[in-house]
């Protein structure tokens, strides 16, 4: 199947920046959409940003103007540039990739292991 490896989380002060990355690897596949979600204790996982293969992006209202999602198609890697971070951005960030597995001739929906982002006030 398709495996995802995330990196880039950490501790940052409010107003600071972080960049998350997510690289997909595995059997031959094509990617339809890459996205980021986050989860905080006691809350459901929420959508942060998505980017389709056609270049259409979508952002949660709470991050618009501060976060930017991008892709390097050659590297099968998605990035989430997070600027002007706020304490409420704290959480575990998960990468999600939706696509088609050539090897198994079926769609896939894979999740990364999550990376912690902590924003101190």
C-alpha positions as a Markdown table, in Angstrom:
| # | Residue | x | y | z |
|---|---|---|---|---|
| 1 | Unk | 0.0 | 0.0 | 0.0 |
| 2 | Unk | 1.0 | 3.6 | 0.4 |
| 3 | Unk | 2.9 | 4.7 | 3.5 |
| 4 | Unk | 3.1 | 8.3 | 4.8 |
| 5 | Unk | 6.0 | 9.8 | 6.7 |
| 6 | Unk | 5.5 | 13.1 | 8.4 |
| 7 | Unk | 8.0 | 15.5 | 9.9 |
| 8 | Unk | 8.4 | 19.1 | 11.0 |
| 9 | Unk | 6.4 | 19.3 | 14.2 |
| 10 | Unk | 7.7 | 20.9 | 17.4 |
| 11 | Unk | 7.4 | 23.6 | 20.0 |
| 12 | Unk | 7.2 | 27.2 | 18.9 |
| 13 | Unk | 6.2 | 30.5 | 20.5 |
| 14 | Unk | 3.0 | 32.3 | 19.4 |
| 15 | Unk | 3.7 | 34.2 | 16.3 |
| 16 | Unk | 6.3 | 31.8 | 15.1 |
| 17 | Unk | 6.3 | 29.5 | 12.1 |
| 18 | Unk | 6.7 | 25.8 | 11.4 |
| 19 | Unk | 6.6 | 23.8 | 8.2 |
| 20 | Unk | 5.3 | 20.2 | 8.2 |
| 21 | Unk | 6.1 | 17.8 | 5.4 |
| 22 | Unk | 4.5 | 14.5 | 4.4 |
| 23 | Unk | 6.0 | 12.1 | 1.9 |
| 24 | Unk | 4.1 | 9.2 | 0.3 |
| 25 | Unk | 5.9 | 6.0 | -0.8 |
| 26 | Unk | 5.1 | 2.5 | -1.7 |
| 27 | Unk | 3.6 | 0.6 | -4.6 |
| 28 | Unk | 2.9 | 2.5 | -7.8 |
| 29 | Unk | 0.2 | 5.0 | -7.2 |
| 30 | Unk | -1.3 | 8.3 | -8.3 |
| 31 | Unk | -2.4 | 11.0 | -5.9 |
| 32 | Unk | -5.7 | 12.8 | -6.1 |
| 33 | Unk | -5.6 | 14.8 | -3.0 |
| 34 | Unk | -3.2 | 15.5 | -0.1 |
| 35 | Unk | -4.3 | 17.2 | 3.0 |
| 36 | Unk | -3.6 | 18.0 | 6.7 |
| 37 | Unk | -5.9 | 17.5 | 9.7 |
| 38 | Unk | -5.4 | 18.1 | 13.3 |
| 39 | Unk | -6.7 | 16.8 | 16.6 |
| 40 | Unk | -6.6 | 18.2 | 20.1 |
| 41 | Unk | -7.6 | 16.3 | 23.3 |
| 42 | Unk | -11.3 | 16.0 | 23.7 |
| 43 | Unk | -12.1 | 17.2 | 20.2 |
| 44 | Unk | -12.7 | 15.4 | 16.9 |
| 45 | Unk | -10.1 | 15.5 | 14.1 |
| 46 | Unk | -10.7 | 18.6 | 12.0 |
| 47 | Unk | -9.7 | 19.5 | 8.5 |
| 48 | Unk | -6.9 | 22.1 | 8.2 |
| 49 | Unk | -6.1 | 22.2 | 4.5 |
| 50 | Unk | -6.3 | 20.1 | 1.3 |
| 51 | Unk | -4.8 | 20.4 | -2.1 |
| 52 | Unk | -6.1 | 18.4 | -5.1 |
| 53 | Unk | -4.0 | 17.2 | -8.0 |
| 54 | Unk | -5.6 | 19.9 | -10.1 |
| 55 | Unk | -4.2 | 22.6 | -7.8 |
| 56 | Unk | -7.4 | 23.5 | -6.0 |
| 57 | Unk | -6.8 | 24.2 | -2.3 |
| 58 | Unk | -9.2 | 24.4 | 0.6 |
| 59 | Unk | -8.5 | 25.8 | 4.1 |
| 60 | Unk | -10.3 | 25.9 | 7.4 |
| 61 | Unk | -11.5 | 29.4 | 8.2 |
| 62 | Unk | -9.3 | 29.4 | 11.3 |
| 63 | Unk | -6.1 | 29.1 | 9.3 |
| 64 | Unk | -6.8 | 31.1 | 6.2 |
| 65 | Unk | -4.2 | 33.7 | 5.5 |
| 66 | Unk | -1.8 | 32.0 | 7.9 |
| 67 | Unk | -1.2 | 28.5 | 6.5 |
| 68 | Unk | -0.3 | 27.5 | 3.0 |
| 69 | Unk | -0.4 | 23.9 | 1.6 |
| 70 | Unk | 1.8 | 23.0 | -1.3 |
| 71 | Unk | 3.0 | 19.9 | -3.1 |
| 72 | Unk | 6.2 | 18.6 | -4.8 |
| 73 | Unk | 4.7 | 16.1 | -7.2 |
| 74 | Unk | 8.1 | 14.7 | -8.2 |
| 75 | Unk | 8.8 | 13.8 | -4.5 |
| 76 | Unk | 5.2 | 12.9 | -3.7 |
| 77 | Unk | 5.5 | 15.3 | -0.8 |
| 78 | Unk | 3.0 | 17.7 | 0.7 |
| 79 | Unk | 4.0 | 20.7 | 2.8 |
| 80 | Unk | 2.1 | 22.8 | 5.3 |
| 81 | Unk | 3.7 | 26.2 | 5.9 |
| 82 | Unk | 2.3 | 27.6 | 9.2 |
| 83 | Unk | 2.9 | 31.2 | 10.0 |
| 84 | Unk | 1.6 | 33.5 | 12.8 |
| 85 | Unk | 0.9 | 30.4 | 14.9 |
| 86 | Unk | -1.5 | 30.7 | 17.8 |
| 87 | Unk | -1.8 | 28.6 | 20.9 |
| 88 | Unk | -5.1 | 27.3 | 19.6 |
| 89 | Unk | -3.2 | 25.8 | 16.7 |
| 90 | Unk | -1.7 | 23.3 | 19.1 |
| 91 | Unk | -2.5 | 19.7 | 18.3 |
| 92 | Unk | -1.4 | 16.5 | 16.6 |
| 93 | Unk | -1.3 | 17.1 | 12.8 |
| 94 | Unk | -2.1 | 14.2 | 10.5 |
| 95 | Unk | -1.3 | 14.0 | 6.8 |
| 96 | Unk | -3.9 | 12.3 | 4.6 |
| 97 | Unk | -3.5 | 11.2 | 1.0 |
| 98 | Unk | -6.2 | 9.9 | -1.3 |
| 99 | Unk | -5.4 | 8.3 | -4.6 |
| 100 | Unk | -5.3 | 5.2 | -6.7 |
| 101 | Unk | -3.1 | 2.2 | -6.2 |
| 102 | Unk | -1.9 | 0.9 | -9.5 |
| 103 | Unk | -0.6 | -2.3 | -7.9 |
| 104 | Unk | -3.9 | -3.2 | -6.3 |
| 105 | Unk | -6.2 | -1.5 | -8.8 |
| 106 | Unk | -8.2 | 0.3 | -6.2 |
| 107 | Unk | -8.5 | 3.6 | -4.4 |
| 108 | Unk | -6.6 | 4.2 | -1.2 |
| 109 | Unk | -7.0 | 6.6 | 1.7 |
| 110 | Unk | -3.9 | 6.7 | 3.9 |
| 111 | Unk | -3.0 | 8.5 | 7.1 |
| 112 | Unk | 0.3 | 9.5 | 8.6 |
| 113 | Unk | 1.3 | 8.7 | 12.1 |
| 114 | Unk | 0.8 | 12.3 | 13.3 |
| 115 | Unk | 3.2 | 15.0 | 14.4 |
| 116 | Unk | 2.8 | 17.2 | 17.5 |
| 117 | Unk | 2.7 | 20.9 | 17.1 |
| 118 | Unk | 2.7 | 22.9 | 20.3 |
| 119 | Unk | 2.4 | 26.7 | 20.3 |
| 120 | Unk | 3.2 | 28.4 | 23.6 |
| 121 | Unk | 1.7 | 31.7 | 24.6 |
